[in-house]
Amino acid sequence: MKIIERYVLQSFLAAFFLAWLVLSFVLTIGLLVRITGLLIEGLPLRAIGLFLMVGLPETLTLTVPIALLVSALLVFSRLSADSEIAAMRACGVNLLHIMKWPILVGLACTFLGFYINNEIVPRSHEIRNNLRSLISVDVGIDLLEPGRMIDDFPNLKIFFEKKDGNWLHGLLVFDYSQKGVTREIRAEKALVSTNGMDIVLDMYKVRVDPIEIDRPGVAVADRFQHVIPGAMKRRGYTRKEKDFRFQELRTAIRDLRANDKKYSRPVQRKLLSIHRTEYHLRFVYAFAAICFVLVGAPLGIRSHRKESTIGMAISLVVAMTYYLCVILFHSFDKCDWAHPYVLIWLPVAACGVLAAYLIPKNL
């Protein structure tokens, strides 16, 4: 019996580490491309190192459970295709004995997921957001990217079509610095420079609407200068529920329940729903590890023909269904009436029901 268990465990671990490496590489391609772009644009190496360090741990939330699912499907489908499962049954070996070590690995990864989701990922999320202020101080205008709306500056949004050195072409600026009025500034081109902590936009062929808060109407000028005050100043990041570690999140939920008339009732219910959903989301992501093992092993036995192709297809469908449901229910986190912190457990419950049905049929 120990020989069989050791054989299954070795095959499972080999498939798991290979699948994890492949998935980690796939999920970090975007991160590596982004880091390469930042390096070319002149981002300091210390900021790039931090960016890489805080980005990698978050991928474990997805790569570890999916790697467990892929390895369970591939290993058990191969055992079934080679008639090894049938031989084990003929010798009186129960399927649960074969699944014992993969299940224990899944449980270990579940506990690891609890720690990663509640301690490491929140820290990474907070550090990554604080990097924005570090980037703005270290490289300033070098990281202004064409083709996207830039809202990293206070009371201002900037969009431009093309960049040539410090020249911005096809510039669009939304200025919210004057309360109650949004100024729209369009320019054919603008020269960007810095003056202390300020960014100066020296614009040409400009259209401003309105001219001033007390002067409605459109103004057209050949040249117009706009200053973004304090744009280069390092700004603090306001922590959100995603940045809270386990105990901090529990404390925040407890404080929201107490309320003490700090918020109105609707606001209190909304904030409480957001924090509760985030709290349960971390557990649901962690439980994906054991759920995928319990579902993947019996599914692999049933899909024994062409095990590699079918196994990958089934793992893709199961993982996508699980995470799409989680994302869907998480999107209702502001709707207390929908109880998203309860709905988000439905994928876990569905996996449990499916495993309870499939495992006895393969004993």
C-alpha positions as CSV (number, residue, x, y, z in Angstrom):
1,M,0.0,0.0,0.0
2,K,2.8,2.4,0.9
3,I,4.5,1.7,-2.5
4,I,1.2,2.7,-4.3
5,E,0.7,5.8,-2.2
6,R,4.3,6.9,-2.8
7,Y,4.0,6.2,-6.5
8,V,0.8,8.3,-6.8
9,L,2.3,11.1,-4.6
10,Q,5.5,11.3,-6.6
11,S,3.5,11.5,-9.9
12,F,1.2,14.1,-8.4
13,L,3.9,16.4,-7.1
14,A,5.9,16.2,-10.4
15,A,2.8,17.2,-12.4
16,F,1.9,19.9,-9.8
17,F,5.3,21.6,-9.9
18,L,5.5,21.5,-13.7
19,A,2.0,22.9,-14.0
20,W,2.7,25.6,-11.4
21,L,5.9,26.7,-13.3
22,V,4.0,26.9,-16.6
23,L,1.1,28.8,-15.1
24,S,3.4,31.2,-13.2
25,F,5.3,32.0,-16.4
26,V,2.1,32.6,-18.3
27,L,0.6,34.9,-15.6
28,T,3.8,36.8,-15.2
29,I,4.3,37.6,-18.9
30,G,2.3,40.8,-18.6
31,L,4.2,41.7,-15.5
32,L,7.6,41.1,-17.2
33,V,6.5,43.2,-20.3
34,R,5.4,46.0,-18.0
35,I,8.7,45.9,-16.1
36,T,10.7,45.9,-19.4
37,G,8.8,49.0,-20.4
38,L,9.4,50.8,-17.1
39,L,13.1,49.9,-17.4
40,I,13.3,51.4,-20.9
41,E,11.5,54.5,-19.7
42,G,14.1,55.0,-16.9
43,L,12.4,53.8,-13.8
44,P,15.0,53.3,-11.0
45,L,16.1,49.7,-10.3
46,R,15.0,49.9,-6.7
47,A,11.4,50.7,-7.9
48,I,11.6,47.9,-10.5
49,G,12.7,45.4,-7.8
50,L,9.8,46.4,-5.6
51,F,7.4,46.2,-8.5
52,L,8.5,42.6,-9.2
53,M,8.6,41.5,-5.6
54,V,5.0,42.7,-4.9
55,G,3.6,41.4,-8.1
56,L,4.7,37.7,-7.9
57,P,3.1,36.7,-4.6
58,E,-0.4,37.7,-5.9
59,T,-0.1,35.2,-8.7
60,L,0.0,32.3,-6.2
61,T,-3.7,32.9,-5.5
62,L,-4.5,31.5,-8.9
63,T,-1.5,29.4,-9.9
64,V,-1.4,27.0,-7.0
65,P,-5.1,25.9,-7.1
66,I,-5.1,25.6,-10.9
67,A,-1.9,23.7,-10.8
68,L,-3.5,21.3,-8.3
69,L,-6.5,20.8,-10.6
70,V,-4.3,20.2,-13.7
71,S,-2.1,17.7,-11.9
72,A,-5.1,15.8,-10.3
73,L,-6.8,15.5,-13.7
74,L,-3.6,14.5,-15.6
75,V,-2.3,12.0,-13.0
76,F,-5.6,10.2,-12.4
77,S,-6.6,10.2,-16.0
78,R,-3.2,8.6,-16.9
79,L,-3.7,6.0,-14.1
80,S,-7.1,5.2,-15.5
81,A,-5.9,5.1,-19.1
82,D,-3.1,2.7,-18.3
83,S,-5.6,0.5,-16.4
84,E,-3.7,1.0,-13.2
85,I,-6.8,2.1,-11.4
86,A,-8.5,-1.1,-12.5
87,A,-5.6,-3.2,-11.2
88,M,-5.6,-1.4,-7.9
89,R,-9.4,-2.1,-7.5
90,A,-8.8,-5.8,-8.4
91,C,-6.3,-5.9,-5.5
92,G,-8.8,-4.4,-3.1
93,V,-7.3,-0.9,-3.0
94,N,-9.8,1.8,-2.3
95,L,-9.8,5.0,-4.3
96,L,-9.7,7.0,-1.1
97,H,-6.3,5.5,-0.3
98,I,-5.0,6.5,-3.7
99,M,-6.4,10.0,-3.2
100,K,-5.1,10.4,0.4
101,W,-1.8,12.1,-0.3
102,P,-3.1,14.4,-3.1
103,I,-5.9,15.5,-0.7
104,L,-3.3,16.2,2.0
105,V,-1.3,18.3,-0.4
106,G,-4.5,20.2,-1.3
107,L,-5.2,20.8,2.4
108,A,-1.6,22.0,2.9
109,C,-2.0,24.4,0.0
110,T,-5.3,25.6,1.4
111,F,-3.7,26.6,4.7
112,L,-0.9,28.2,2.7
113,G,-3.5,30.1,0.7
114,F,-5.1,31.4,4.0
115,Y,-1.8,32.9,5.0
116,I,-0.9,34.3,1.5
117,N,-4.4,35.8,1.0
118,N,-4.6,37.4,4.5
119,E,-1.0,38.4,5.1
120,I,1.2,38.6,2.0
121,V,-1.3,39.7,-0.7
122,P,-2.6,42.7,1.4
123,R,0.9,43.9,2.0
124,S,1.8,43.5,-1.7
125,H,-1.3,45.4,-2.7
126,E,-0.5,48.3,-0.4
127,I,3.2,48.5,-1.4
128,R,2.2,48.4,-5.1
129,N,-0.1,51.4,-4.7
130,N,2.4,53.3,-2.7
131,L,4.9,52.8,-5.5
132,R,2.9,55.3,-7.5
133,S,4.1,58.1,-5.3
134,L,7.7,56.7,-5.5
135,I,7.5,56.6,-9.3
136,S,6.1,60.1,-9.6
137,V,9.0,61.5,-7.4
138,D,11.8,59.5,-9.1
139,V,10.9,59.9,-12.8
140,G,8.2,62.4,-13.0
141,I,7.0,63.1,-16.5
142,D,9.0,60.2,-18.0
143,L,6.2,57.7,-17.1
144,L,3.4,59.7,-18.8
145,E,2.0,57.2,-21.2
146,P,0.1,58.0,-24.5
147,G,-3.3,56.5,-25.2
148,R,-4.6,56.3,-21.7
149,M,-6.3,58.6,-19.2
150,I,-3.8,59.6,-16.5
151,D,-5.4,60.4,-13.2
152,D,-2.4,60.2,-10.9
153,F,-2.3,64.0,-10.3
154,P,-4.6,65.8,-7.8
155,N,-7.7,67.4,-9.4
156,L,-6.6,66.6,-12.9
157,K,-6.9,64.1,-15.7
158,I,-4.7,64.1,-18.7
159,F,-4.9,62.3,-22.1
160,F,-2.7,62.6,-25.1
161,E,-2.3,60.7,-28.4
162,K,1.4,60.8,-28.9
163,K,4.6,61.6,-27.1
164,D,7.9,62.9,-28.6
165,G,10.4,63.5,-25.9
166,N,8.8,66.2,-23.6
167,W,6.3,67.1,-26.3
168,L,2.8,65.8,-26.0
169,H,0.5,65.8,-29.1
170,G,-3.3,65.7,-29.1
171,L,-3.6,66.8,-25.5
172,L,-6.8,66.7,-23.5
173,V,-6.9,68.0,-19.9
174,F,-9.8,67.9,-17.4
175,D,-9.2,70.4,-14.6
176,Y,-11.2,69.9,-11.4
177,S,-9.3,72.4,-9.2
178,Q,-12.2,74.9,-9.2
179,K,-15.1,73.5,-7.1
180,G,-18.3,73.0,-9.1
181,V,-16.6,73.5,-12.5
182,T,-14.8,71.1,-14.8
183,R,-12.5,72.9,-17.2
184,E,-11.8,71.1,-20.5
185,I,-8.5,72.1,-22.1
186,R,-7.6,70.9,-25.6
187,A,-4.2,71.6,-27.2
188,E,-2.6,70.5,-30.5
189,K,0.7,70.1,-28.7
190,A,2.3,70.9,-25.3
191,L,5.8,71.1,-23.9
192,V,6.1,69.5,-20.5
193,S,8.6,70.7,-17.9
194,T,9.0,70.8,-14.1
195,N,9.3,73.7,-11.7
196,G,10.2,72.4,-8.3
197,M,7.3,70.2,-7.3
198,D,5.0,71.5,-10.1
199,I,4.5,70.3,-13.6
200,V,4.2,73.0,-16.3
201,L,2.2,72.4,-19.5
202,D,3.2,75.0,-22.1
203,M,0.4,74.4,-24.7
204,Y,-0.1,75.6,-28.3
205,K,-3.3,76.1,-30.3
206,V,-5.4,75.8,-27.2
207,R,-9.2,75.7,-26.6
208,V,-10.4,76.3,-23.0
209,D,-14.0,75.7,-21.8
210,P,-14.9,77.6,-19.6
211,I,-12.4,80.4,-19.3
212,E,-12.9,80.8,-15.6
213,I,-15.5,79.8,-13.0
214,D,-17.1,83.3,-13.2
215,R,-16.6,83.6,-17.0
216,P,-18.5,80.9,-18.8
217,G,-17.7,80.4,-22.5
218,V,-15.0,79.1,-24.7
219,A,-11.6,80.7,-25.1
220,V,-9.2,80.0,-28.0
221,A,-5.5,80.9,-27.8
222,D,-2.3,80.3,-29.8
223,R,-0.4,79.6,-26.5
224,F,-1.5,78.9,-23.0
225,Q,0.3,77.8,-19.9
226,H,-1.2,75.5,-17.2
227,V,0.6,74.6,-14.0
228,I,-0.2,71.3,-12.0
229,P,0.7,72.3,-8.5
230,G,2.4,69.7,-6.3
231,A,2.3,67.1,-9.0
232,M,5.8,65.8,-8.1
233,K,5.1,65.8,-4.4
234,R,5.0,62.4,-2.9
235,R,1.4,61.7,-1.8
236,G,0.2,59.2,0.8
237,Y,-2.0,56.3,-0.2
238,T,-5.3,55.8,1.7
239,R,-5.6,52.2,2.7
240,K,-8.6,50.2,1.6
241,E,-10.1,46.9,2.6
242,K,-7.8,45.0,0.2
243,D,-4.8,46.3,2.2
244,F,-6.0,45.1,5.5
245,R,-4.4,41.9,7.0
246,F,-6.6,39.3,8.7
247,Q,-6.8,40.8,12.1
248,E,-7.1,44.4,10.7
249,L,-10.0,43.3,8.5
250,R,-11.8,41.6,11.5
251,T,-11.3,44.7,13.5
252,A,-12.7,46.9,10.7
253,I,-15.8,44.7,10.4
254,R,-16.3,44.8,14.2
255,D,-16.0,48.6,14.2
256,L,-18.5,48.9,11.4
257,R,-21.0,46.8,13.2
258,A,-20.7,49.0,16.3
259,N,-21.0,52.1,14.0
260,D,-21.2,54.6,16.9
261,K,-23.2,57.0,14.5
262,K,-20.0,57.6,12.5
263,Y,-21.9,56.7,9.3
264,S,-25.5,56.9,8.2
265,R,-27.3,53.5,8.1
266,P,-27.1,53.1,4.3
267,V,-23.4,53.9,4.2
268,Q,-22.7,51.7,7.2
269,R,-24.4,48.7,5.5
270,K,-22.6,49.4,2.2
271,L,-19.2,49.5,3.9
272,L,-19.9,46.5,6.0
273,S,-20.9,44.5,2.9
274,I,-17.7,45.5,1.2
275,H,-15.5,44.4,4.1
276,R,-17.4,41.2,4.7
277,T,-17.2,40.2,1.0
278,E,-13.4,40.9,1.0
279,Y,-13.1,38.8,4.2
280,H,-14.9,35.8,2.8
281,L,-13.3,36.2,-0.7
282,R,-9.9,35.4,0.8
283,F,-11.2,32.1,2.2
284,V,-13.0,31.2,-1.0
285,Y,-9.7,31.7,-3.0
286,A,-7.9,29.5,-0.4
287,F,-10.5,26.7,-0.5
288,A,-10.1,26.5,-4.3
289,A,-7.0,24.3,-3.7
290,I,-8.8,21.5,-1.8
291,C,-11.9,21.8,-4.0
292,F,-10.0,21.4,-7.2
293,V,-8.2,18.2,-5.9
294,L,-11.5,16.7,-4.7
295,V,-13.1,17.4,-8.1
296,G,-10.1,16.8,-10.3
297,A,-9.2,13.3,-9.2
298,P,-12.6,11.6,-9.9
299,L,-13.1,13.7,-13.1
300,G,-9.6,12.5,-14.3
301,I,-10.6,8.8,-13.7
302,R,-13.8,9.3,-15.8
303,S,-12.0,11.1,-18.7
304,H,-9.2,8.5,-19.2
305,R,-9.0,8.6,-23.0
306,K,-6.6,11.1,-24.5
307,E,-5.9,12.2,-21.0
308,S,-3.7,15.2,-21.7
309,T,-6.1,16.9,-24.1
310,I,-9.3,16.2,-22.2
311,G,-7.6,16.8,-18.8
312,M,-6.5,20.3,-19.8
313,A,-9.9,21.1,-21.3
314,I,-11.8,19.9,-18.2
315,S,-9.4,21.8,-15.9
316,L,-9.9,25.0,-17.9
317,V,-13.7,24.7,-17.8
318,V,-13.7,23.9,-14.0
319,A,-11.3,26.7,-13.1
320,M,-13.0,29.3,-15.3
321,T,-16.4,28.5,-14.0
322,Y,-15.2,28.7,-10.4
323,Y,-13.4,32.0,-10.7
324,L,-16.0,33.6,-13.0
325,C,-18.6,32.9,-10.3
326,V,-16.4,34.3,-7.6
327,I,-15.7,37.5,-9.7
328,L,-19.4,37.8,-10.5
329,F,-20.6,37.6,-6.9
330,H,-17.7,39.8,-5.7
331,S,-19.0,42.5,-8.1
332,F,-22.1,42.8,-5.8
333,D,-20.0,43.7,-2.8
334,K,-21.6,47.1,-2.4
335,C,-25.2,45.6,-2.5
336,D,-25.9,44.5,1.0
337,W,-29.4,43.3,0.0
338,A,-27.8,40.6,-2.2
339,H,-25.6,39.1,0.6
340,P,-22.6,38.8,-1.7
341,Y,-20.5,37.4,1.2
342,V,-22.9,34.4,1.3
343,L,-23.2,34.0,-2.5
344,I,-19.4,34.0,-2.9
345,W,-19.4,30.6,-1.2
346,L,-21.6,29.0,-3.9
347,P,-18.6,27.8,-6.1
348,V,-17.1,26.1,-3.0
349,A,-20.5,24.4,-2.2
350,A,-20.9,23.4,-5.9
351,C,-17.5,21.7,-5.8
352,G,-18.3,20.0,-2.6
353,V,-21.6,18.6,-4.0
354,L,-19.8,17.5,-7.2
355,A,-17.1,15.8,-5.3
356,A,-19.6,14.0,-3.0
357,Y,-21.3,12.7,-6.2
358,L,-18.2,11.7,-8.2
359,I,-16.0,10.1,-5.5
360,P,-18.5,7.4,-4.4
361,K,-19.2,6.5,-8.0
362,N,-15.4,5.7,-8.5
363,L,-14.8,3.8,-5.3
